[in-house]
Amino acid sequence: MASNPSVPPTFALRLRRSEVDFRPPVLLRRRILIRTSDCKIKCCCSGKATPIRRIAAGSGRKCGNNPEQWPVESKKTSHKVRIQALPFASSQSVVSSRQEKFFPRCTPKNSGPQFRDTPPKRDTGIANEKDWGISLNEHVNESGVNADGGTWYRESGEDFGENGLRCRWTKMGGQSHDGLSEWKETWWEKSDWSGYKELGVEKSGRNSEGDSWWETWREVLYQDEWSNLARIERSAQKQAKSGIENAGWYENWWEKYDAKGWTEKGAHKYGRLNEQSWWEKWGEHYDGRGSVLKWTDKWAETELGTRWGDKWEEKFFAGIGSRQGETWHVSPAGERWSRTWGEEHFGNGSKVHKYGKSTTGESWDIIVDEETYYEAEPHYGWADVVGDSSQLLSIQPQEKPPGVYPYLDFGSTSSTSLPKDDDPSPP
């Protein structure tokens, strides 16, 4: 008989006060919730009811459960469909960890930069430029010693290249008196005659316990060579490693927008804590004309051989579309359990075909009276990203000499492409 997938093995997590946040997340089991004519929330598949808790639209990555009551009543609303995240059941409650300081802050001289002693935080997405506070100094080259013996430095410069490329940058860093703790940070802005503009940050650090971290953030404006539309792309990569445990995590986030409403968003994540590893990938694509694709794939495994995961996908256009997904579990002995489900929406707004089956004999194939809800537009789009990118838009390129034209390389997009979203190597 297959193992019960709703009760994965539990793990004792030993967290120190000074540790980076290496705690594994709760894997999510997605269900599509539909508001029916009687204003109740129903799950897309049959079988035993699973506790749920409604979430606000747009949050999409949070999860929770209420084992006392299902289904729950919903106020009548004109909002679009909610996609609810349900956690795998566990015998242990998951306590959200807060970011702890790695070591006491240094006390630099008034002329020195503040010690950047905090690593990046998990699941925080892509920050807006105002959150970084990027300020590029003009021709600075200085260093000093703090009252506690730690040292610091700060320098700035300007580089030039072909096609009117101009890069202004500021670097800063410091270390403790014993050299065991260190931090570095670089800010930059780039521009050229083609209209390309870039704003970016890279930071890294380590502490006396051997924990280390790295983070980079980029924001880019350019004109697409084929459509002549303006595009803004943002990305963030973050990682942290433990110095005393086999633990670490990595995240790659990206967002792409154009002036006609085309939008693409996604993230790839990886983490490990001793014998347990987990992965997550998700994406959203809006073509600006009403077509939308969303998907999520999450899975985890232990060194003992237990594996479990969940994935789902939805596609819609003009009210016609589908949803499908699978929840699965594999025991150390190789016994596999899975439940697959699907929906077909015909565009008439009142009939939905639901079907599914499981390896334990469950099956259903029905047509029900339900309305179709989905998000045809991103909750954060072109107008929003333009409004949050004032510093990027204000970058001034070099003055172009008369008779000189920018060089556009139609065979390569390396100057404007964001970091690749391939699977990261384990931290």
N, C-alpha and C positions, 0 to 999 in steps of 0.2 A: 504493500500500500504506500502511496506517495506521501512524503512528509508534508506536514501542514505549513504552507508558505507564510502564514500570518504570524508565525512565531519564530523569527530568526534567532540565532544564538545571541546571547548578550555578552558584553565585554566590560570588564572593569577598567575604567579609564583613570589613569594616575596623572593628575594635572598639578603642576607646581604653580605657585603664585607668579613666578617670573616667566612662565612658559608662553610661547607663541600659541595662538588658537589653533591647535591641531585636532580638536575634537571632531569626530566624524559627524556629518549631518544625518538627519532622519531621511531615509529614502522616501519618496512620495509615490503614492498609488493614485493615479489620475482617474477621475470619473467626470463625466459630463453631466451637469445638472440642468434640467429643463424646467422652466416655469409653466405649469399647466393652467388650464382654464379656471381651476379652483384655487389657484395661487399657492399650490404646494410645490416643494422641491422634490424631484424624483431622480433616482439614479438611473443610468442608461442601461444597466444589465439586471438580470433576474438573480435569484439566489438570496441568501441571507442578507438582510439589510446591514449596511455598514454605517457606523456613526459618522456624522458630518458636522461641519461648522461652516457657515457662510463667511466669505471674505469680501473685502471691498474690490470693486472693479479696478483693474490695472495693477494690483499688487502681485498676483500671479505666481509668486515664488514662495509665499508663506504657507504654512500648513498648521492644522490643528484638528482636534477631535473632541467629541462630546459623547461618551459611551452611554449616557443615560437616555437619550432621546433621538429617534429618527423615524420618519422624516421631521423636519422642522418647518414651522410656518414662515411664510415670506410675505412681506408687504407687497401689494400690487405696485409694479414699477414699470416704466418704459425703458429701463436700461437694457443694454445688450446682454448676451449670454455670459454667464459666469463660468469659468472653468475651475473646479474645486480641487484642491490638493489634499489628499488624505494620507496620513502617515502609516507605515507598516506598524502593526501592533507590536508592542514591546512590554516586557515585564518591568522595565525600568523607565522612569520618566526622564525625559531629556531636559536638562537645565541649560538655558542659554548662557554661554560664557561671555564675560565682558573682557575687553582688551586690557591687559595689565601692562604697567610700565616695566621695561627691562631692567633699568637700574636708575638710581637717582639722577636727576638732571644736573648737568654741569652748570656752573655759574660763570659764563663768559664775561669778558670785559664788555663795556658798553658798545665798543666798535665791532665786536665779533658777532657772527650769526648765532642764533639759538641752536642748542644741541638738538638734533633730530633723532630722538631716541625711541620712536615708536614705529613698529613695522606696519605694513598694510593690514587691513581687516578683510576677512572673507565675506563674500556675497554682498559687496557694496556697489558692484557695477562700475560705471564710468562716471567719475566726478565731473562737475562743471568747472570751467576754467577759473571762475571766481573762488572756488574752494581751494585752489592751489596758491593763489596770491603771488603769481609770477611777476617779479620785478627785476628787469635787466639793468644792471649798473653799467656805467660808462667808464671804461679804462680803470678798473680797480685791481690792485695787486697788494694784498695785505695779509698778515698773519699775526698770531698772538698766543699768549699763555693765560689760561684761566686761573682763578684763585686756588683751585684744587690740583693744579699741575697739569691738567689736560690742555691740549693744543688745538688751535683752529686756524683755518685759512679761508680766504675768499679772493677770487680773481675773475676777471671778465675780459672779453675780447670780441673781435669781429673778423669773420673770414669771408672771402669772396671766391666765386667760381664762374663757370661758363653760363651763358644765357642770362646774365645779370643776377646770378645767385648771390644772395647776401644772407649770412648767418650771424646773428648776434647771440652771445651766450654768457652765462655766469655760472661758475663752479664754486662750490663751497664744501667744507668738510671739517672733521675734527676727530680726535681720539682721546681716550682717557690717559692718565699719567702712566699707567702700566702697559698701554698699547693693546689691552685685551678687548676693549670696546672701541668701535670705530663707526663713522657714518660719512656718506658722501652724497651729494645732490648736485644735479646739473639742470639748469633751465635754458631754453633756447627758443628763438623764433627764426623762421626762414622765409624767404620770398624770392621770386625771380620775375622776369619780364612777361612771362606767359600768364601771370595772375595767380600763380601758385603761392599759397601761404600756409605756414605750419607753425604750430605752437606745441612745445613739448616739455616733459619733465622726466628725469630718470633719477632714482634714489636707491641707495643700498645701505646696509649696515650689518653689524654683528655685535654680540655682547660677550661678557666674560664667561658665560656658560657654553659658548660655542653656537648658540642660536644665530641664524643669519636670515636675511630677507633682501628682496629686490623687487622693484616696482618701476614701471614706465607708463607714461600717459602721453597720447598724441591727439592732436586735433588738426585737421587738414581741410583747406578750401582749394578747389581747383575747378577748371572748366572741362567737362567731358569732351574729348576730341570729336566724337561721332555725333552726339546729340546737341552739342554746344550749350548744354544745361549746366548751371552751377551745381556743384556737389560739395557736401560737407561730410567728412568721415571722422569718427572718433574711435579710439581703441584704448584699452588698458590691459596690461599684463602684470600679474602679481604672483609672488611665490615666497614661501618661508620654509626653512628647514630647522629641525631640532638638532642641537649639538650633542645630546646624550641619549636620544631615543631614535628608533627607526621611524621617524615621523616627519611629515611635510605635506605641503599642498601647493597647487598651481592653478591659476585661473587666467583665461584669455577671453576678454569681452570685446565686441565690436558693434558699431552702429554706422549705417550708411544712409544718406538722405540726398534726394535731388529736388529741384525747384518745382517739379510737377507732381510730387507726392509719392514717388517711388521710395520705399523704405525697406531696409534689411537690418535685422538685429540678431545677435546670437551670442553664445558663450560655450566654451569648453572648460571643464573643471576636472581636476584630479586630486586625490588626497590619499594619505596612508597614515595609519597609526598602529605601529607594531605589526600584528598579524592581520589587520583588516585594511582593505583598500576599497576605494569607491571612485566612480566616474559619473559625470553628468554632461549631457550635451542638449542644447535647445536652440531653436531658431524661429524667427518670424519673418515673413516676406509679404509685402504689400506692393502691388504693381501700380498703384495710383489711379486705377480705373475700376476698382471694386473687387478685384481678385485677392484672396488672402490664403496663405499657407502657414500653419503653425505646427510645431512638433517638439517632442521632448523624449529623451532616452536616458534612463538612469539605471545603474546597476552597481552591485558591490560583491565582494568575495572575501573569503578568509583563507588563511594558509591551510586549514583543515579540509578545504574543498567545498564548503558551503557557498552557494551563489544565489542571488536573488535580484530581481529588477522589475522595471515597469517602463512602458513606452506608449505613446499615443500620438496621433496625427489628425489634423483637420484641414479640409480644403473647401472653400466656398467661393461662389461668384453668383451674384444676382439672386440670392436666396437658394440656389441649388448647390448641394455639396454633400460631403460625407465626413464621418469621424470613425476612427478605428483605433484599437489599442490592445495591449497584452500585458498581463501581470504573470510573473513566473518565478519558480523557485527550484533549485537543484540541491539535493542533499549530498553529503560527503560520499554516500554509497552510489551516487549517480541517479537516484530516483528523481524524476522531473514532474513537477506540477505546473500547469499553466491554465489561464483563462483568457480567451480572446473575445472581443466584442466589437460591434460595428453599428453604424447608423447611416441611413440614406435619407437625405432631405430633398424633396421633389420640387421645391420652389412654390408650392401652393400655400405654404404657411400654416397648414393644419394637419398634414399627415407625415408621419415619420416611420420608416421601416427600421426595426431593431432586430439584431440577430447576434448570436454568440454561442460559445460552447466552452467546456473545460475538460481536462483529462480525467476528472472524477465523475463524468457522466452528465453534467449540466448541459442544457441546450435550450435555446429559445429562438423563435423566428416569428415576429409579430409586426403588425402595423397598428400604430396608436395615434390618437388625436392629440397632437402637441404642436405648438408654434415653434418656429425656427428662429434662433437668436445666435448671432455671432458678431465679432468686431470686424467691420469692413475697413476701418481706418485705424492707424496706430494712435494710442492715447498721447504719444509724444512724437510730433512730426516735424516737417520742415520749418514751419513758423516758430516752433518752440526752440529748435536748435539754433536758428538764426538769432533769436532773442537772447540766447545764453552764450553767444560766441562773439560778443562785442570786441574783446581784446584781439581775437584772431582777425576779425574783419578790419580792425584799425591798423594792422601792420602795414608799413609804408615800404614799398620796394624801391630799389635804386632808380634814379631818373634815367630814362632810356635816351641815348644819343639819337639825333635825327638820322633817319635812313637805316636804322638798325631794327630788325624784326626778330621776335622770339623764335627759337627753334622748337618745333613740336615733333616729338618722336612718336609716330603713329604705330610703330611696331613694338613698343614697350610701354608698360605702365608702372615700371619699378619706382619712378619718382613719386607716384601718388598712392601706391598700394600700401595697405596696412599689413601688420604682421600676419604671417600665415596662420590659419586656424587648424593646422594638423594636430594630431594627438601629441601632447607634450611628453617629454621623457620624464620618468618618475623623479621627483625631487630627491 
